[in-house]
Amino acid sequence: MSVEEEILKSGKIVAIVGLSSNTERASNRVGGYLKANGYRIIPVNPVEKSVLGETSYPDLNAIPEQVDIVDIFRKPEDVLPVVEDAVKIGAKAVWLQEGIINEEAADYARKAGLKMVMDRCMLKEHMKLKGAGS
């Protein structure tokens, strides 16, 4: 089983860092898809009050419940502090969306015992799993 598959099958609560209420943004499409497919999504965006009908939090530390997966829609150079917070809050996995590569952040997450995916889209990976009959 791939790490992507492990994360998608074991995690149910996804904090989406950079989730936007703008329906043209990839984060909004991915968040809406995950919500429609049984995941509990938690928007993390300091400029949003709520996204996709869910309360938005300014950062990971402000979320009042346990998070399984931290899905990150940020520029590669902005990822490391988010990964450090993901470790602090006890997330089990970090997922950097397509086009987001930060080796330092990936090493940090892995050394802390988190599952790590980089440069992959959660929506596309989930659709592959569904297509495989999972």
VMD Tcl script that draws the C-alpha trace (Angstrom):
set ca {
  {0.00 0.00 0.00}
  {1.38 3.42 -0.94}
  {1.78 6.15 1.68}
  {-0.93 8.13 -0.15}
  {-3.32 5.20 0.17}
  {-2.44 4.68 3.86}
  {-3.14 8.34 4.64}
  {-6.41 8.47 2.68}
  {-7.71 5.26 4.27}
  {-6.66 5.95 7.87}
  {-7.25 9.70 8.17}
  {-10.71 11.20 8.50}
  {-10.14 14.74 9.81}
  {-8.26 16.99 7.39}
  {-7.03 20.49 8.27}
  {-6.63 22.32 4.96}
  {-4.09 25.12 5.29}
  {-4.78 27.85 2.75}
  {-8.37 26.74 2.05}
  {-10.06 29.56 0.15}
  {-13.74 30.43 -0.25}
  {-12.93 31.34 -3.88}
  {-14.47 28.52 -5.93}
  {-11.86 29.09 -8.67}
  {-9.05 28.02 -6.32}
  {-7.75 24.44 -6.25}
  {-7.97 24.43 -2.44}
  {-11.72 25.04 -2.64}
  {-12.25 22.25 -5.18}
  {-10.17 19.78 -3.17}
  {-11.84 20.75 0.12}
  {-15.33 20.41 -1.36}
  {-14.42 17.03 -2.86}
  {-13.01 15.69 0.40}
  {-16.06 16.89 2.34}
  {-18.40 15.27 -0.20}
  {-16.44 12.03 0.13}
  {-16.79 11.60 3.88}
  {-13.84 13.52 5.30}
  {-14.28 16.13 8.00}
  {-12.54 19.24 6.72}
  {-11.24 22.08 8.86}
  {-10.32 25.27 7.00}
  {-7.12 27.00 8.16}
  {-6.95 30.52 6.76}
  {-6.59 33.69 8.85}
  {-8.57 35.81 6.36}
  {-11.63 33.52 6.17}
  {-14.41 33.23 8.77}
  {-15.82 30.05 7.24}
  {-15.27 28.03 4.07}
  {-17.54 25.33 2.63}
  {-19.83 25.67 5.64}
  {-17.03 24.99 8.17}
  {-15.51 27.39 10.71}
  {-12.08 28.61 9.60}
  {-9.18 28.87 12.05}
  {-6.22 31.28 11.78}
  {-3.62 28.51 12.27}
  {-3.30 24.84 13.21}
  {-2.77 25.65 16.90}
  {-6.24 27.25 17.11}
  {-8.09 24.07 16.06}
  {-9.94 22.70 19.13}
  {-9.92 19.03 18.05}
  {-7.50 16.33 16.94}
  {-6.44 16.46 13.28}
  {-5.33 13.40 11.29}
  {-4.01 15.02 8.11}
  {-2.67 18.51 7.42}
  {-3.18 19.29 3.73}
  {-1.11 22.31 2.71}
  {-1.85 24.83 -0.05}
  {1.00 27.30 0.51}
  {4.13 28.38 -1.35}
  {7.02 25.94 -0.79}
  {8.97 28.54 1.19}
  {6.02 28.95 3.62}
  {5.60 25.23 4.37}
  {8.16 24.51 7.13}
  {6.43 26.51 9.93}
  {3.14 24.79 9.04}
  {4.80 21.37 9.23}
  {6.33 22.31 12.60}
  {2.83 23.18 13.84}
  {1.46 19.90 12.41}
  {3.99 18.05 14.56}
  {3.08 20.15 17.62}
  {-0.65 19.41 17.32}
  {-0.06 15.67 16.92}
  {-1.20 15.25 13.31}
  {-0.46 11.85 11.81}
  {0.30 13.01 8.27}
  {1.29 16.03 6.20}
  {0.25 16.34 2.56}
  {1.80 18.97 0.28}
  {-0.41 19.56 -2.75}
  {0.67 19.33 -6.37}
  {3.54 21.64 -7.22}
  {4.58 22.10 -3.58}
  {8.02 20.67 -2.80}
  {10.00 21.41 0.34}
  {12.58 18.73 1.21}
  {13.49 20.36 4.55}
  {9.84 20.29 5.66}
  {9.46 16.70 4.42}
  {12.54 15.57 6.38}
  {11.26 17.37 9.49}
  {7.87 15.65 9.25}
  {9.37 12.19 8.67}
  {11.88 12.56 11.53}
  {8.95 13.47 13.80}
  {7.18 10.25 12.75}
  {4.55 11.73 10.45}
  {3.60 10.22 7.13}
  {4.56 12.64 4.37}
  {3.32 13.20 0.81}
  {4.70 15.93 -1.42}
  {3.71 17.24 -4.87}
  {0.50 15.17 -5.06}
  {-3.17 16.18 -5.19}
  {-5.41 14.58 -2.53}
  {-8.42 14.76 -4.86}
  {-6.61 12.96 -7.71}
  {-5.11 10.34 -5.40}
  {-8.52 9.67 -3.78}
  {-10.14 9.34 -7.20}
  {-7.49 6.77 -8.19}
  {-8.34 4.76 -5.05}
  {-12.07 4.94 -5.78}
  {-11.38 3.82 -9.35}
  {-9.43 0.86 -7.99}
  {-12.55 -0.23 -6.12}
  {-11.47 0.81 -2.63}
}
mol new
graphics top color blue
foreach p $ca { graphics top sphere $p radius 0.5 }
foreach p [lrange $ca 0 end-1] q [lrange $ca 1 end] { graphics top cylinder $p $q radius 0.2 }
display resetview
